[in-house]
Amino acid sequence: MSQQAAYLLREFLQSTNWSTWDNHYASFTHPTRQLLDFSVPTGLHLSTSSRPTLGLTPGLTLSSLLSYLFTSAPLFPTSTRRSAVGAQRIRFKDVVQSFPLGSVPARPELREDALPTWSGGERVDRAADYLLYGRLYAPTPRLDALYVHRFAPTLQALVSLITVPSPAPAPTLSWESPDPSELELKLQQDTGRWSAEYSYAVGDGMWGLRGLYNFGRSGAPGGGAGLGVGEEPPVALEGGVGGGGEVPAEQDEGGSDGDTPGGLKGRWSAGGEIYFSAQERSAGVSTGVRFVTVPESAGGPAQPPTYATATLNPIMGQVQAGYAVQVGRDASLASRFDFNLYSYDADLTVGGEWFYRRAPPPVAPLPLSPPPSTRTTPSSPQDTVLGVLKVRASTSSMVALLWEGRLGDFLVSAGLVADLRQATLSRGRRSPISSVGMSLSYWA
């Protein structure tokens, strides 16, 4: 999925009041992955897209990738053009992969335009919200597709498809598919207190079940969508993870859900997943716990948004511990430790990001009665972000550096990946840089 498609999908989930990530086990380690697993472009990529209507977004890339996205929920038009002002100019932090700000889990609700109505004493249900996304890798016949359908306030279905049809398939066994296609069906349930995901992959007959349970109190219904698109977290981190600076009624009455020895106040979550395929005769299981700070509660001190996770895969013997924290308004750090109980292989990865802004203009004293023509509207804090610098390093000698920013009407990403071990083993005869790339995006 392209950068804009991921942004629009997140915007669709937020506009329909569905949890984007923080209440699903599939994104259990999302904060550390956002800071440590950023992708660096290889080669040169150029993409452009436009939004002729509030629900349709076609796109095209330099490598002949054709994409389209249509939603039933109107999405506010945003653009990367310098001429776009106010809410029409896309917020930089919303389109780049960065440290996420979550919220107190809450029961999702339908948006106002999708709520049922009453006519003549009978209930009239409105059309459910849906999203349709497709991407064609022209001139090859490969097609990626995604369909999202909202059945109920707490129930949502996803259908994803990756197909590469072959014009002349080779002979295969009767139970094997001639085309390397993959169709996956998912049913998600989110009540705020707990969430579940049921999945089935048609290609290998893989059944899956994921679950997540949140301990402690939950937020008010409809308040679990997280920070909306275009919203800015508090400057001094007074709002904690929720970013709103206010405490839900349920949370304020009883104080925090749990404390760590260091004094952080937050809540705990636990989850797990299990997969089984009779066709492939394989299975998988994992479990994990997570601690996350919540918005300022019960008159406690302001605390930075912090995530600490620990996961275990007993079959593979893989143990992972992650930690991510926002140390300032524009700086975040993360670390992750992987260890295998069977092979004793270990890897430590550290990284971070730093957003830099343009210096605010000096504020001149206004006259007592300025003429109407000289009145100006102060720019919002979102307009001051110029770019972000990301870095990642691990004990496996892999180093990655990425810069993302604005260049005229384009969003630009440029970075490199280096393997210091190659340079060491070759005694300097080989360059440690393994890949360099740049990506430019224009959204009309």
Backbone hydrogen bonds, N-H to C=O, Kabsch-Sander energy under -0.5 kcal/mol:
donor,donor_aa,acceptor,acceptor_aa,energy
6,A,2,S,-2.4
7,Y,3,Q,-1.7
8,L,4,Q,-2.8
9,L,5,A,-2.5
10,R,6,A,-2.0
11,E,7,Y,-2.2
12,F,8,L,-2.4
13,L,9,L,-2.3
14,Q,10,R,-2.1
15,S,11,E,-2.3
16,T,12,F,-1.6
17,N,14,Q,-1.2
18,W,13,L,-3.1
24,H,21,W,-1.3
27,S,24,H,-1.0
28,F,25,Y,-1.8
30,H,27,S,-1.5
33,R,29,T,-2.0
34,Q,30,H,-2.4
35,L,31,P,-1.1
36,L,32,T,-2.3
37,D,33,R,-2.3
43,G,436,V,-2.0
45,H,438,M,-2.1
47,S,440,L,-2.4
48,T,60,L,-3.1
49,S,442,Y,-1.8
50,S,58,P,-1.6
53,T,56,L,-0.9
57,T,69,L,-2.3
59,G,67,S,-2.6
60,L,48,T,-2.9
61,T,65,L,-1.2
62,L,46,L,-3.1
64,S,61,T,-1.5
66,L,64,S,-0.7
66,L,136,L,-2.5
67,S,59,G,-2.0
68,Y,134,G,-2.2
69,L,57,T,-0.6
70,F,132,L,-2.8
71,T,55,G,-1.7
72,S,130,Y,-2.2
75,L,54,L,-2.2
79,S,88,Q,-2.3
80,T,443,W,-2.0
81,R,443,W,-0.6
84,A,81,R,-1.0
88,Q,85,V,-1.6
89,R,86,G,-1.0
90,I,79,S,-2.6
90,I,88,Q,-0.5
94,D,91,R,-1.3
95,V,91,R,-0.6
95,V,92,F,-1.2
96,V,92,F,-1.0
98,S,96,V,-0.6
102,G,100,P,-0.6
114,A,111,R,-1.5
115,L,111,R,-0.5
115,L,112,E,-1.0
117,T,124,V,-2.6
119,S,122,E,-2.9
122,E,119,S,-1.4
124,V,117,T,-3.9
125,D,123,R,-0.6
131,L,148,V,-2.3
132,L,70,F,-3.0
133,Y,146,L,-2.8
134,G,68,Y,-2.4
135,R,144,D,-2.6
136,L,66,L,-3.6
137,Y,142,R,-2.2
138,A,64,S,-1.1
138,A,136,L,-1.4
140,T,137,Y,-1.3
143,L,163,T,-2.4
144,D,135,R,-2.7
145,A,161,L,-2.6
146,L,133,Y,-2.6
147,Y,159,V,-2.4
148,V,131,L,-2.5
149,H,157,A,-2.6
150,R,129,D,-2.6
151,F,149,H,-0.7
151,F,155,L,-1.1
152,A,155,L,-1.8
155,L,152,A,-1.2
156,Q,188,Q,-2.5
157,A,149,H,-3.0
158,L,186,K,-2.5
159,V,147,Y,-2.6
160,S,184,E,-2.3
161,L,145,A,-2.5
162,I,182,E,-2.4
163,T,143,L,-2.4
176,E,173,L,-1.5
181,S,179,D,-2.5
182,E,162,I,-2.9
184,E,160,S,-2.5
185,L,200,Y,-2.6
186,K,158,L,-2.7
187,L,198,Y,-2.6
188,Q,156,Q,-3.7
189,Q,196,A,-2.9
190,D,154,T,-1.8
191,T,194,W,-2.7
193,R,191,T,-1.0
195,S,212,L,-2.3
196,A,189,Q,-2.7
197,E,210,R,-2.4
198,Y,187,L,-2.6
199,S,208,G,-2.1
200,Y,185,L,-2.2
201,A,206,M,-2.5
202,V,183,L,-3.2
202,V,200,Y,-0.6
205,G,201,A,-0.9
206,M,201,A,-1.0
207,W,205,G,-0.5
207,W,276,F,-2.9
208,G,199,S,-2.4
209,L,274,I,-2.1
210,R,197,E,-2.4
211,G,272,G,-2.4
212,L,195,S,-2.3
213,Y,270,A,-3.0
214,N,193,R,-2.6
215,F,213,Y,-0.5
215,F,268,W,-2.6
219,G,105,P,-3.4
222,G,107,R,-3.7
223,G,220,A,-1.7
227,L,101,L,-0.9
231,E,228,G,-2.0
237,L,234,P,-0.8
240,G,237,L,-1.1
242,G,239,G,-0.7
243,G,239,G,-1.2
244,G,239,G,-0.6
252,D,248,P,-2.5
253,E,249,A,-1.4
254,G,250,E,-0.7
255,G,251,Q,-0.9
257,D,266,G,-0.5
258,G,266,G,-1.3
260,T,264,L,-2.0
263,G,260,T,-2.2
266,G,258,G,-2.8
267,R,292,V,-2.5
269,S,290,R,-2.3
270,A,213,Y,-2.3
271,G,288,G,-2.2
272,G,211,G,-2.0
273,E,286,S,-2.4
274,I,209,L,-2.1
275,Y,284,G,-3.1
276,F,207,W,-2.3
277,S,282,S,-2.6
278,A,205,G,-0.5
280,E,204,D,-0.6
281,R,277,S,-1.0
282,S,277,S,-1.6
284,G,275,Y,-2.1
286,S,273,E,-2.1
287,T,312,L,-2.0
288,G,271,G,-2.2
289,V,310,A,-2.2
290,R,269,S,-2.6
291,F,308,A,-2.9
292,V,267,R,-2.1
293,T,306,T,-1.8
294,V,265,K,-1.1
296,E,238,E,-0.6
300,G,297,S,-2.4
307,Y,324,A,-3.0
308,A,291,F,-2.5
309,T,322,G,-2.2
310,A,289,V,-2.1
311,T,320,Q,-2.7
312,L,287,T,-2.8
313,N,318,Q,-2.7
317,G,313,N,-1.6
318,Q,313,N,-1.5
319,V,339,F,-3.1
320,Q,311,T,-2.3
321,A,337,F,-2.1
322,G,309,T,-2.5
323,Y,335,S,-2.4
324,A,307,Y,-2.6
325,V,333,L,-2.5
326,Q,305,P,-2.1
327,V,325,V,-0.8
327,V,331,A,-0.8
328,G,331,A,-1.6
332,S,353,E,-1.8
333,L,325,V,-2.5
334,A,351,G,-2.3
335,S,323,Y,-2.4
336,R,349,T,-2.5
337,F,321,A,-2.8
338,D,347,D,-2.8
339,F,319,V,-2.6
340,N,345,D,-2.2
341,L,317,G,-3.4
341,L,339,F,-0.5
344,Y,340,N,-1.7
347,D,338,D,-2.2
349,T,336,R,-2.8
350,V,393,A,-2.8
351,G,334,A,-2.1
352,G,391,V,-1.8
353,E,332,S,-2.0
354,W,389,L,-1.8
355,F,330,D,-2.8
356,Y,387,G,-2.0
358,R,384,T,-2.4
364,A,362,P,-0.7
374,T,371,P,-1.5
375,R,372,P,-1.1
383,D,380,S,-1.3
384,T,381,P,-1.3
385,V,382,Q,-0.9
386,L,356,Y,-2.5
387,G,356,Y,-1.4
388,V,404,E,-2.8
389,L,354,W,-2.1
390,K,402,L,-3.1
391,V,352,G,-1.9
392,R,400,A,-2.3
393,A,350,V,-2.6
394,S,398,M,-1.4
395,T,348,L,-1.8
397,S,394,S,-1.4
399,V,418,A,-2.7
400,A,392,R,-2.6
401,L,416,L,-2.4
402,L,390,K,-2.3
403,W,414,A,-3.1
404,E,388,V,-2.3
405,G,412,V,-2.3
406,R,386,L,-1.4
407,L,410,F,-2.5
410,F,407,L,-1.7
411,L,441,S,-2.5
412,V,405,G,-3.0
412,V,410,F,-0.5
413,S,439,S,-2.6
414,A,403,W,-2.7
415,G,437,G,-1.9
416,L,401,L,-2.1
417,V,435,S,-2.3
418,A,399,V,-3.2
419,D,432,P,-3.5
420,L,397,S,-2.5
420,L,418,A,-0.6
422,Q,419,D,-0.7
423,A,419,D,-1.0
424,T,420,L,-1.7
425,L,421,R,-2.8
426,S,422,Q,-2.1
427,R,424,T,-0.9
428,G,423,A,-2.6
429,R,426,S,-1.3
434,S,417,V,-2.7
435,S,417,V,-1.5
437,G,415,G,-1.9
438,M,43,G,-3.1
439,S,413,S,-2.9
440,L,45,H,-2.6
441,S,411,L,-2.1
442,Y,47,S,-2.0
444,A,49,S,-3.2
444,A,442,Y,-0.6
